[in-house]
């Protein structure tokens, strides 16, 4: 029990250190970067190159990606309600210590992070489908920044993020194994036109930076 208390205290301390490193620019940047709607063009670009390379068979892969995001999102919500761990923004012991952007506190519970589960799961499963190092570096960087933004914004403790990431990875790899078992006729090869989603991430990030500057 003492070890658990020490781990929780370490989690709180690490959160406060990250959350305290705030500036006006990063407040705006992280707030926008964390929004799901901002990344719709990226999701579409990933679906497009998979369909472009695999044709009708690619639709099955796209459905698996959608299933991964939906499962990660819904299971993470169930776990939040099961564990009932308050978000940092709503934790009674951290009242007045958390830097919030635009006063936003989020919902009541935070373990596990849905953002971490969704982005890390999508990053892993799409990388297993696309099989390109450049894309993998780009998509995991995107997922990591998204995860960091949730701590920065006071929405999650680091342990919430770690739990969400693990959940996302488990779901993604399980779906990949299921895909391989049920779609043996589809041979996975390195995907062409991989720079399209990579550039989409870069352009979206650049727009967010410009927006944050002004």
C-alpha positions as CSV (number, residue, x, y, z in Angstrom):
1,X,0.0,0.0,0.0
2,X,2.9,2.3,0.8
3,X,4.4,1.6,-2.6
4,X,1.0,2.5,-4.2
5,X,0.9,5.8,-2.3
6,X,4.4,6.6,-3.4
7,X,3.6,5.8,-7.0
8,X,0.5,8.1,-6.9
9,X,2.5,10.8,-5.3
10,X,5.2,10.5,-8.0
11,X,2.4,10.6,-10.6
12,X,1.1,13.9,-9.1
13,X,4.6,15.4,-8.9
14,X,5.4,14.6,-12.5
15,X,2.0,16.0,-13.6
16,X,2.6,19.2,-11.8
17,X,6.1,19.6,-13.3
18,X,4.7,19.2,-16.8
19,X,1.6,21.2,-16.3
20,X,3.6,24.1,-14.8
21,X,5.7,24.6,-17.9
22,X,3.1,26.7,-19.7
23,X,3.3,29.8,-22.0
24,X,0.7,31.7,-24.0
25,X,1.9,30.1,-27.2
26,X,1.7,26.5,-25.9
27,X,-1.6,27.1,-24.2
28,X,-3.1,27.8,-27.7
29,X,-1.0,25.2,-29.5
30,X,-1.8,22.3,-27.1
31,X,-5.5,23.3,-26.8
32,X,-5.9,23.1,-30.6
33,X,-3.6,20.1,-31.1
34,X,-5.7,18.1,-28.7
35,X,-9.0,18.6,-30.7
36,X,-10.1,15.6,-32.6
37,X,-11.8,17.5,-35.4
38,X,-8.4,19.1,-36.4
39,X,-7.1,15.7,-37.4
40,X,-10.0,14.6,-39.6
41,X,-8.0,15.4,-42.8
42,X,-5.2,13.2,-41.5
43,X,-7.6,10.3,-40.8
44,X,-9.0,10.7,-44.3
45,X,-5.5,10.8,-45.9
46,X,-4.6,7.5,-44.2
47,X,-7.9,5.9,-45.4
48,X,-7.3,7.2,-48.9
49,X,-3.7,5.8,-49.3
50,X,-4.9,2.4,-48.0
51,X,-7.8,2.3,-50.4
52,X,-5.5,3.6,-53.2
53,X,-3.0,0.7,-52.6
54,X,-5.4,-2.1,-51.8
55,X,-8.6,-1.2,-53.6
56,X,-11.7,-2.9,-52.3
57,X,-9.6,-5.1,-49.9
58,X,-8.5,-1.8,-48.3
59,X,-12.0,-1.1,-47.2
60,X,-11.7,-4.1,-44.8
61,X,-8.5,-2.5,-43.3
62,X,-10.2,0.9,-43.0
63,X,-13.1,-0.8,-41.1
64,X,-10.6,-2.4,-38.8
65,X,-9.0,1.1,-38.1
66,X,-12.5,2.5,-37.4
67,X,-13.3,-0.4,-35.1
68,X,-10.0,0.2,-33.2
69,X,-10.8,3.8,-32.5
70,X,-14.4,3.0,-31.5
71,X,-13.3,0.2,-29.2
72,X,-10.5,2.3,-27.6
73,X,-12.8,5.2,-27.0
74,X,-15.7,3.2,-25.5
75,X,-13.6,0.8,-23.4
76,X,-11.6,3.8,-22.0
77,X,-14.9,5.4,-21.0
78,X,-16.0,2.2,-19.3
79,X,-12.7,2.1,-17.4
80,X,-13.0,5.8,-16.4
81,X,-16.4,5.0,-14.8
82,X,-15.1,1.8,-13.2
83,X,-11.9,3.3,-11.5
84,X,-13.5,6.8,-10.9
85,X,-10.1,8.4,-10.6
86,X,-10.6,12.2,-10.7
87,X,-8.9,14.2,-13.4
88,X,-6.1,16.5,-12.2
89,X,-8.4,19.5,-13.0
90,X,-11.0,18.1,-10.6
91,X,-8.8,16.5,-8.0
92,X,-9.5,17.9,-4.5
93,X,-5.8,17.7,-3.4
94,X,-4.7,19.7,-6.5
95,X,-7.3,22.5,-6.2
96,X,-5.7,25.8,-7.2
97,X,-2.5,24.1,-8.4
98,X,-3.5,23.0,-11.9
99,X,-3.0,25.3,-14.9
100,X,-6.1,25.2,-17.0
101,X,-6.5,26.6,-20.5
102,X,-9.7,28.6,-21.1
103,X,-10.9,27.3,-17.7
104,X,-11.7,23.9,-19.3
105,X,-11.8,21.0,-16.7
106,X,-13.2,18.1,-18.8
107,X,-15.4,15.4,-17.4
108,X,-15.1,14.0,-13.9
109,X,-12.8,11.0,-14.3
110,X,-9.5,10.5,-16.2
111,X,-8.2,6.9,-15.9
112,X,-7.6,5.9,-18.6
113,X,-7.1,8.6,-21.2
114,X,-9.3,8.2,-24.3
115,X,-7.1,10.5,-26.3
116,X,-4.1,8.2,-25.5
117,X,-6.0,5.0,-26.2
118,X,-7.4,6.4,-29.5
119,X,-4.2,7.9,-30.9
120,X,-1.7,5.3,-29.8
121,X,-4.1,2.5,-31.0
122,X,-4.5,4.2,-34.3
123,X,-0.8,4.8,-34.7
124,X,0.1,1.1,-34.0
125,X,-2.6,-0.5,-36.2
126,X,-2.2,1.9,-39.1
127,X,1.6,1.4,-38.9
128,X,1.1,-2.4,-39.1
129,X,-1.1,-1.9,-42.2
130,X,1.0,0.7,-43.9
131,X,4.5,-0.7,-43.1
132,X,6.6,2.4,-43.8
133,X,9.2,3.8,-41.4
134,X,8.6,7.5,-42.4
135,X,4.9,7.1,-41.7
136,X,5.5,5.3,-38.5
137,X,7.8,8.0,-37.2
138,X,5.2,10.7,-38.1
139,X,2.1,9.0,-36.7
140,X,3.8,8.1,-33.4
141,X,5.2,11.6,-33.0
142,X,1.6,12.9,-33.6
143,X,0.3,10.5,-31.0
144,X,3.0,11.4,-28.4
145,X,2.4,15.1,-28.8
146,X,-1.4,14.5,-28.4
147,X,-0.7,12.5,-25.2
148,X,1.6,15.2,-23.9
149,X,-1.0,17.9,-24.6
150,X,-3.5,16.1,-22.3
151,X,-1.1,16.4,-19.4
152,X,-0.2,20.0,-20.3
153,X,-3.9,21.0,-20.4
154,X,-4.5,19.5,-16.9
155,X,-6.8,16.8,-18.3
156,X,-4.8,13.7,-17.3
157,X,-2.0,12.4,-15.0
158,X,0.9,10.6,-16.7
159,X,-0.5,7.3,-15.4
160,X,-3.8,8.0,-17.2
161,X,-1.8,8.5,-20.4
162,X,0.2,5.3,-19.9
163,X,-2.9,3.3,-19.1
164,X,-4.6,4.7,-22.2
165,X,-1.6,4.0,-24.4
166,X,-1.4,0.4,-23.2
167,X,-5.1,-0.1,-23.8
168,X,-4.8,1.3,-27.3
169,X,-1.8,-1.0,-28.1
170,X,-3.6,-4.1,-26.8
171,X,-6.7,-3.3,-28.9
172,X,-4.7,-2.4,-32.0
173,X,-2.5,-5.5,-31.9
174,X,-5.5,-7.8,-31.1
175,X,-7.4,-6.4,-34.1
176,X,-4.3,-6.9,-36.3
177,X,-4.1,-10.5,-35.3
178,X,-7.8,-10.9,-36.0
179,X,-7.3,-9.2,-39.4
180,X,-4.5,-11.6,-40.3
181,X,-6.5,-14.6,-39.2
182,X,-9.7,-13.6,-41.1
183,X,-8.1,-12.0,-44.2
184,X,-5.3,-14.4,-45.3
185,X,-5.8,-13.5,-48.9
186,X,-4.6,-9.9,-48.3
187,X,-0.8,-9.7,-48.4
188,X,0.5,-6.6,-46.5
189,X,3.2,-4.8,-48.4
190,X,4.8,-1.3,-47.9
191,X,2.3,1.2,-49.0
192,X,3.0,3.8,-51.7
193,X,2.1,7.5,-51.5
194,X,2.9,7.4,-47.8
195,X,4.1,11.0,-47.8
196,X,0.5,12.2,-48.2
197,X,-0.6,11.5,-44.6
198,X,2.9,12.5,-43.4
199,X,2.6,15.9,-45.1
200,X,-1.0,16.2,-43.9
201,X,0.3,15.9,-40.3
202,X,3.0,18.4,-41.0
203,X,0.8,21.0,-42.7
204,X,-1.9,20.7,-39.9
205,X,0.8,21.2,-37.3
206,X,2.2,24.2,-39.1
207,X,-1.3,25.7,-39.3
208,X,-1.7,25.1,-35.5
209,X,1.6,26.8,-34.9
210,X,0.7,29.9,-37.0
211,X,-2.7,30.1,-35.3
212,X,-1.0,29.9,-31.8
213,X,1.4,32.7,-32.7
214,X,-1.3,35.1,-33.6
